[in-house]
C-alpha cells in the first residue's frame, strides 16, 4: 500500500468522480483508475462502485476515508508543532467566536501580543453549527462561545464564566416602564431573534410552550447581534440576548432588560478545542489569558 494511492483515493472520494479527481490531481483518468485498483488489491476489498453520475464509496471505502481525514489532521498537527518548536511563540492562531463574544477577543489578543509579538490571528465570527465542524476538520484551533450541557463529540470544553440571557426592549417600549412583566405580556409582542435553528430561539420557544402560550411571533430573524440590537432599539420589538451585551451596547443604544424571571436563561461561556488535537504554545497562552479575563468578568458581574 502506497501513501500516494491513498491520497489519490481521497481525491476520488471527495470529488465523487474519477475524471474530476484526475483533473484536480493532474493525472490521466486511466492512471488514476489503475491507482484505485492497486489500492483495492492491497486492501483486498472494493473501495468504490461506479454509478451513472460517477462513483460512490463502499462501506470499506467510507471507513478508509474517515481514517485518511484523521491522518491528515494528525500530519497537520505535527507540521504546526514542528513550526512552533522552531519559531517559539510565533505562529498563526485560528479562532472561532460567536458574535455575542466577539468584543472579548481583541483585549485577550492584545494581552497575547505582549508575550508573543509575532503571533497572527484569524478570527471567524459565526455560531457553533458552523464553527464546530470547522474545529473538527482542523480549520480552527479553538472556539470561544456559549457551551451546552451535553458534550461535544471529539472535543474538550472549559468553562470560563456564566452569563445570563434576558428579554430586552427599547427604553421607550411600554413594557420597559413596568416593574413587573409577565410571560402573557411577552406573548402579545413581536420579536427580533436569532434563527430558529439556534439554541436561544429553542429555549424561548420551550419557555412559552411549557406555560401553554403560543410561540414568540418573530418579525426579524438574523444572526447579526448588532442588527438585532439596532432593530429593537428603534422599534417596539423585543429581543433575547446576553445581559452583558446590553450593557456594552448602552452607549450606542437605549435598551432595557425586562424583569421576567421565567425567561432569564443562565448559560456558561467557555473554550472548545479538539480532544487530542495539537494546541500551540500561543493557543495555550491565549486560553490562559481568557481565563484571567473571565475572572475579571465574574468579579464585575
Secondary structure by P-SEA (a helix, b strand, c coil): ccaaaaaaaaaaaaaccaaaaaaaacccaaaaaaaaaaaaaaaccccccccccbbbbcaaaaaaaaaaaaaaaaaaaaaaaaaaaacccbbbbbbbbcccaaaaaaaaaaaaaaacccbbbbbbbccccccaaaaaacccccccccccccccccbbbbbcbbbbbbbbccccccccccccccaaaaaaccccccccccaaaaaaaaaaaaacccccccccccccaaaaaaaaaaccccccccaaaaaaaccccccccccccccbbbbbbbccccccccccaaaaaaaaaaaaaaaaaaaac
